[in-house]
Amino acid sequence: MRTVRGQGQGQRKITRFKLTAKLMIQIDQSWYDFQPGLPVEVSAGGVVVRQAAGQTYIAAVREGPEKFAVLPKGQVEAGETLEETAHREIAEEAGLTDLVLLEKLAVKERCSFKKTCWKVVHYFLFTTNQVDGNPTDTSFDYQLLWLPITPLPQLFWPEQADVVRLARDRLNLIR
């Protein structure tokens, strides 16, 4: 669980909540503790950045009425490379196809939302000039969001905020 310095009050926990039909789920350390026996699912996705009016934005997606945003990512399909999966998932969920790969950013691991598998997610850093996205995965109601990279945007999964922080640091070194 991540902690941040409070306003003169020591440290406090940062957690994420997901509102579902009747439940409020708290994303805590239990999602990051490996559970032996869970099947492993390999996924890929990315942080997509674009510049506009002197500001840097990242692409995030929200599914239907969900309150929190996530980075686009998904499961590797047979015959795909990790980079191909990241491109496909970003197109499916965010509708962004005009992507330039800068580098591989990180590999993060956690349980799936329902804790039915262990996810190993490979994240890549991309740039784009594309503003509008038309998600191609019609099985979900994905909405593309452009969020300022500073201050760090609130994302549903805490490790994704860490990936965005890493992307922001890498972009500062590249410039």
C-alpha positions in Angstrom: 0.0 0.0 0.0 1.3 3.4 -0.9 1.7 6.1 1.7 2.1 9.8 1.3 3.0 12.5 3.7 -0.1 14.2 5.2 -0.3 17.9 6.1 1.8 17.7 9.2 0.0 14.6 10.5 2.5 11.9 9.7 1.6 9.4 7.0 -1.7 8.1 5.8 -2.8 5.3 3.6 -3.8 5.8 0.0 -6.4 3.2 -1.2 -8.7 3.0 -4.1 -12.4 2.1 -4.0 -14.6 0.7 -6.7 -18.3 1.2 -6.5 -20.2 -1.8 -8.0 -23.9 -2.5 -7.8 -24.0 -2.9 -4.0 -20.3 -3.1 -3.0 -17.5 -0.7 -2.4 -14.2 -2.5 -3.0 -11.0 -1.3 -1.4 -7.8 -2.0 -3.4 -5.3 -2.9 -0.7 -2.1 -4.9 -0.3 -4.0 -8.2 -0.6 -4.2 -7.6 -4.4 -0.4 -7.5 -4.5 0.4 -10.5 -2.4 1.0 -13.5 -4.6 -1.5 -16.4 -4.1 0.1 -19.8 -5.0 -2.1 -21.8 -7.3 -3.6 -18.9 -9.2 -3.3 -19.1 -13.0 -1.0 -16.5 -14.5 -2.2 -14.1 -17.1 0.2 -12.0 -19.1 -1.0 -8.6 -20.3 0.4 -5.5 -22.0 -0.6 -1.9 -22.3 0.8 1.5 -22.0 1.0 5.1 -21.0 0.1 7.2 -24.1 1.2 10.8 -23.8 0.4 13.8 -26.0 1.3 17.5 -25.7 -1.2 20.3 -26.0 -0.8 24.0 -25.1 2.4 23.3 -23.1 0.8 20.6 -21.0 1.4 16.8 -21.1 -1.6 14.5 -21.0 -2.0 10.8 -20.6 -4.6 8.6 -22.1 -6.8 6.7 -19.6 -10.0 4.9 -20.1 -13.2 4.6 -18.1 -15.6 1.7 -18.6 -19.2 2.9 -18.6 -20.4 4.6 -15.4 -17.3 3.6 -13.4 -15.8 6.5 -11.5 -12.1 5.7 -11.8 -9.9 5.6 -14.8 -7.3 2.9 -15.7 -4.5 2.7 -18.2 -5.5 0.7 -21.3 -4.1 -2.9 -21.2 -5.2 -6.4 -21.8 -4.3 -10.1 -22.2 -1.7 -11.3 -24.8 -3.4 -13.3 -27.6 -1.8 -16.3 -29.3 1.1 -15.3 -31.6 1.3 -11.7 -30.4 4.4 -10.0 -29.0 4.0 -7.8 -25.9 4.4 -4.7 -28.0 1.7 -5.9 -30.5 -0.6 -6.6 -27.6 -0.1 -3.1 -26.1 -0.9 -1.5 -29.5 -4.0 -3.7 -29.9 -5.3 -3.1 -26.4 -4.8 0.7 -26.6 -6.7 0.7 -29.9 -9.5 -1.5 -28.5 -10.0 0.4 -25.2 -8.9 4.0 -26.0 -9.3 4.1 -29.8 -5.8 5.4 -30.3 -3.9 4.0 -33.3 -1.3 6.6 -34.2 1.2 5.6 -31.6 5.0 6.0 -31.5 6.8 3.6 -29.1 9.4 5.3 -26.9 10.4 2.5 -24.6 9.3 -0.3 -22.3 8.5 1.2 -18.9 7.8 -1.5 -16.4 6.4 -4.9 -15.5 3.8 -4.9 -12.6 2.1 -7.8 -11.0 -1.1 -8.2 -9.0 -4.3 -10.2 -8.7 -7.1 -9.6 -11.1 -10.0 -7.6 -9.8 -11.9 -10.7 -8.8 -8.7 -12.3 -7.6 -9.1 -15.3 -9.9 -5.7 -15.0 -11.6 -2.3 -13.5 -11.1 -1.7 -10.7 -13.7 1.8 -9.9 -15.1 1.4 -6.6 -16.9 4.0 -5.1 -19.3 3.7 -1.4 -19.7 5.2 0.6 -22.6 5.5 4.4 -23.1 4.0 5.8 -26.3 3.5 9.3 -27.7 0.7 10.4 -30.1 -0.7 13.5 -31.7 -4.1 11.8 -32.0 -6.8 13.6 -29.9 -9.9 11.6 -30.5 -10.2 7.9 -30.1 -12.8 5.5 -31.3 -12.5 2.3 -29.1 -12.9 -0.8 -31.2 -13.9 -3.2 -28.4 -17.7 -2.8 -28.5 -18.3 -5.4 -25.7 -17.6 -2.6 -23.2 -18.5 1.1 -23.1 -15.0 2.5 -23.0 -14.5 6.3 -22.8 -11.2 7.9 -23.6 -10.0 10.5 -21.1 -7.0 12.8 -21.4 -5.7 13.5 -17.9 -2.9 15.9 -17.1 0.3 14.0 -16.1 1.0 16.7 -13.4 -0.3 16.5 -10.8 -0.3 12.7 -10.9 -3.8 11.6 -11.9 -5.9 9.4 -9.7 -6.2 5.9 -11.2 -8.1 2.9 -9.9 -5.0 0.6 -9.6 -2.3 2.1 -7.4 0.5 0.4 -9.4 -0.7 2.2 -12.5 -0.1 5.6 -10.8 3.5 4.3 -10.2 3.8 3.6 -13.9 2.6 7.0 -14.8 5.1 8.6 -12.4 7.9 6.5 -14.0 6.7 7.7 -17.5 6.7 11.4 -16.3 10.3 10.9 -15.0 11.4 9.3 -18.2 9.9 12.1 -20.3 11.7 14.7 -18.2 15.0 12.8 -19.0 14.2 12.6 -22.7 13.5 16.3 -23.1 
